[in-house]
Amino acid sequence: MGRTRLESDLLRGYHMVVQDLTFGPRATAEVPVSGTAFMELRAGHIDVTLDGKPLEVQAGDFWVVEPNAHLTVHNKDELAVIRTTTFVSK
């Protein structure tokens, strides 16, 4: 589901991971979030539920997910890609 694009410890006190999360046709998945995550929908049409609340997201939109939040993604189309940049305290 995910492809790591970059990992770094250059920012003091944090481990940073950049990943592309890919969702297949009409897939639904719970996405674990271990740190503060900045997310961008790069392609596709999805429904997002964040801590039980629907979040309206369109291609090109960014949103922030707090550590340990409950995030569910439902792909409404053939392929969806979310780029995540996550910062985890060391």
C-alpha positions as CSV (number, residue, x, y, z in Angstrom):
1,M,0.0,0.0,0.0
2,G,2.8,2.4,0.7
3,R,6.1,3.3,-0.9
4,T,8.7,5.2,1.1
5,R,10.2,8.1,-0.9
6,L,12.4,9.6,1.8
7,E,13.5,9.1,5.4
8,S,15.5,11.6,7.4
9,D,16.7,12.4,10.9
10,L,18.2,15.8,9.9
11,L,15.5,17.8,11.8
12,R,16.6,17.7,15.4
13,G,14.3,15.7,17.6
14,Y,12.2,14.2,14.8
15,H,12.2,11.3,12.4
16,M,10.7,12.3,9.0
17,V,9.2,9.9,6.5
18,V,7.7,10.8,3.1
19,Q,5.5,8.0,1.6
20,D,3.1,7.6,-1.3
21,L,0.0,5.5,-0.2
22,T,-1.7,3.8,-3.1
23,F,-5.3,2.6,-2.9
24,G,-6.7,0.1,-5.4
25,P,-10.2,0.1,-7.0
26,R,-12.9,0.9,-4.4
27,A,-10.6,-0.1,-1.5
28,T,-11.2,1.0,2.1
29,A,-8.4,1.0,4.6
30,E,-7.6,2.3,8.0
31,V,-4.3,4.3,7.9
32,P,-2.1,4.2,11.0
33,V,-0.6,7.5,11.9
34,S,2.3,7.4,14.3
35,G,3.2,11.1,14.3
36,T,2.0,14.4,12.9
37,A,1.2,13.7,9.2
38,F,0.8,16.2,6.4
39,M,-1.2,14.6,3.6
40,E,-1.9,15.5,0.0
41,L,-4.3,13.8,-2.3
42,R,-2.3,13.5,-5.5
43,A,-4.7,11.5,-7.6
44,G,-8.1,9.9,-7.3
45,H,-11.5,10.5,-5.6
46,I,-11.7,9.4,-2.0
47,D,-13.8,9.7,1.1
48,V,-11.9,10.4,4.3
49,T,-13.1,9.9,7.9
50,L,-10.9,11.5,10.5
51,D,-11.7,10.6,14.1
52,G,-15.2,9.7,13.1
53,K,-15.9,12.9,11.1
54,P,-16.1,13.1,7.3
55,L,-13.5,15.3,5.7
56,E,-14.0,16.6,2.2
57,V,-10.9,16.1,0.1
58,Q,-10.3,16.7,-3.6
59,A,-7.2,16.1,-5.7
60,G,-4.5,18.7,-4.8
61,D,-5.9,19.2,-1.3
62,F,-3.7,19.1,1.9
63,W,-4.8,18.1,5.4
64,V,-3.1,17.5,8.7
65,V,-3.6,14.4,10.9
66,E,-2.5,14.4,14.5
67,P,-0.6,11.5,16.1
68,N,-2.7,8.4,16.8
69,A,-5.8,9.8,15.1
70,H,-8.2,7.3,13.6
71,L,-8.0,7.8,9.8
72,T,-10.1,5.8,7.3
73,V,-9.8,6.2,3.5
74,H,-12.3,4.9,1.0
75,N,-11.3,5.0,-2.7
76,K,-14.3,5.8,-4.8
77,D,-12.5,5.2,-8.2
78,E,-9.9,3.1,-9.8
79,L,-6.7,4.4,-8.2
80,A,-6.0,6.9,-5.5
81,V,-2.6,8.2,-4.3
82,I,-1.9,10.1,-1.1
83,R,1.5,11.6,-0.3
84,T,2.2,11.7,3.4
85,T,5.0,13.5,5.2
86,T,5.1,12.3,8.8
87,F,7.1,13.7,11.7
88,V,7.6,11.4,14.7
89,S,9.3,12.7,17.9
90,K,12.4,10.9,18.9
